[in-house]
Amino acid sequence: MTQTWYIVKGKEGTCEILSDDRLTSVDEAEIAARWGPFESIEEAIARRVGLIRSGKCQPQ
């Protein structure tokens, strides 16, 4: 099974990268926005950097 990755923005504005199995344990009420799925962690990291640069996410 291939692992997929998501970028999840919390209510405080910071974004973190979660694998699909970790995403299932997150309370949906705590998620302000979500991007993905991404095929690799490297792609998710690059997209997170882009979201931070565009002002959609705050760095942790």
C-alpha positions as protocol buffer text, in pm:
chain_id: "A"
residue {
  index: 1
  type: MET
  ca { x: 0 y: 0 z: 0 }
}
residue {
  index: 2
  type: THR
  ca { x: 131 y: 341 z: -96 }
}
residue {
  index: 3
  type: GLN
  ca { x: 134 y: 606 z: 172 }
}
residue {
  index: 4
  type: THR
  ca { x: -15 y: 943 z: 87 }
}
residue {
  index: 5
  type: TRP
  ca { x: 47 y: 1275 z: 258 }
}
residue {
  index: 6
  type: TYR
  ca { x: -168 y: 1574 z: 345 }
}
residue {
  index: 7
  type: ILE
  ca { x: -104 y: 1929 z: 457 }
}
residue {
  index: 8
  type: VAL
  ca { x: -336 y: 2022 z: 741 }
}
residue {
  index: 9
  type: LYS
  ca { x: -390 y: 2377 z: 866 }
}
residue {
  index: 10
  type: GLY
  ca { x: -493 y: 2401 z: 1228 }
}
residue {
  index: 11
  type: LYS
  ca { x: -715 y: 2668 z: 1380 }
}
residue {
  index: 12
  type: GLU
  ca { x: -404 y: 2858 z: 1499 }
}
residue {
  index: 13
  type: GLY
  ca { x: -288 y: 2898 z: 1137 }
}
residue {
  index: 14
  type: THR
  ca { x: 13 y: 2666 z: 1128 }
}
residue {
  index: 15
  type: CYS
  ca { x: 33 y: 2384 z: 876 }
}
residue {
  index: 16
  type: GLU
  ca { x: 177 y: 2041 z: 932 }
}
residue {
  index: 17
  type: ILE
  ca { x: 230 y: 1741 z: 709 }
}
residue {
  index: 18
  type: LEU
  ca { x: 48 y: 1425 z: 808 }
}
residue {
  index: 19
  type: SER
  ca { x: 40 y: 1078 z: 659 }
}
residue {
  index: 20
  type: ASP
  ca { x: -300 y: 940 z: 568 }
}
residue {
  index: 21
  type: ASP
  ca { x: -303 y: 708 z: 870 }
}
residue {
  index: 22
  type: ARG
  ca { x: -226 y: 997 z: 1111 }
}
residue {
  index: 23
  type: LEU
  ca { x: -489 y: 1214 z: 946 }
}
residue {
  index: 24
  type: THR
  ca { x: -764 y: 974 z: 1053 }
}
residue {
  index: 25
  type: SER
  ca { x: -681 y: 1036 z: 1420 }
}
residue {
  index: 26
  type: VAL
  ca { x: -715 y: 1417 z: 1390 }
}
residue {
  index: 27
  type: ASP
  ca { x: -1041 y: 1578 z: 1503 }
}
residue {
  index: 28
  type: GLU
  ca { x: -1205 y: 1736 z: 1195 }
}
residue {
  index: 29
  type: ALA
  ca { x: -1319 y: 2031 z: 1411 }
}
residue {
  index: 30
  type: GLU
  ca { x: -953 y: 2126 z: 1461 }
}
residue {
  index: 31
  type: ILE
  ca { x: -881 y: 2146 z: 1087 }
}
residue {
  index: 32
  type: ALA
  ca { x: -920 y: 2487 z: 920 }
}
residue {
  index: 33
  type: ALA
  ca { x: -802 y: 2366 z: 576 }
}
residue {
  index: 34
  type: ARG
  ca { x: -654 y: 2058 z: 413 }
}
residue {
  index: 35
  type: TRP
  ca { x: -454 y: 2003 z: 93 }
}
residue {
  index: 36
  type: GLY
  ca { x: -367 y: 1675 z: -71 }
}
residue {
  index: 37
  type: PRO
  ca { x: -327 y: 1389 z: -112 }
}
residue {
  index: 38
  type: PHE
  ca { x: 34 y: 1403 z: -228 }
}
residue {
  index: 39
  type: GLU
  ca { x: 222 y: 1098 z: -350 }
}
residue {
  index: 40
  type: SER
  ca { x: 548 y: 1172 z: -162 }
}
residue {
  index: 41
  type: ILE
  ca { x: 664 y: 1354 z: 147 }
}
residue {
  index: 42
  type: GLU
  ca { x: 894 y: 1563 z: -73 }
}
residue {
  index: 43
  type: GLU
  ca { x: 599 y: 1691 z: -277 }
}
residue {
  index: 44
  type: ALA
  ca { x: 406 y: 1772 z: 41 }
}
residue {
  index: 45
  type: ILE
  ca { x: 705 y: 1965 z: 181 }
}
residue {
  index: 46
  type: ALA
  ca { x: 738 y: 2166 z: -140 }
}
residue {
  index: 47
  type: ARG
  ca { x: 366 y: 2248 z: -139 }
}
residue {
  index: 48
  type: ARG
  ca { x: 380 y: 2349 z: 229 }
}
residue {
  index: 49
  type: VAL
  ca { x: 664 y: 2590 z: 152 }
}
residue {
  index: 50
  type: GLY
  ca { x: 451 y: 2738 z: -125 }
}
residue {
  index: 51
  type: LEU
  ca { x: 155 y: 2778 z: 111 }
}
residue {
  index: 52
  type: ILE
  ca { x: 375 y: 2955 z: 366 }
}
residue {
  index: 53
  type: ARG
  ca { x: 520 y: 3187 z: 101 }
}
residue {
  index: 54
  type: SER
  ca { x: 171 y: 3274 z: -29 }
}
residue {
  index: 55
  type: GLY
  ca { x: 52 y: 3355 z: 325 }
}
residue {
  index: 56
  type: LYS
  ca { x: -197 y: 3069 z: 351 }
}
residue {
  index: 57
  type: CYS
  ca { x: -4 y: 2900 z: 633 }
}
residue {
  index: 58
  type: GLN
  ca { x: 218 y: 3011 z: 917 }
}
residue {
  index: 59
  type: PRO
  ca { x: 549 y: 2831 z: 976 }
}
residue {
  index: 60
  type: GLN
  ca { x: 562 y: 2616 z: 1289 }
}
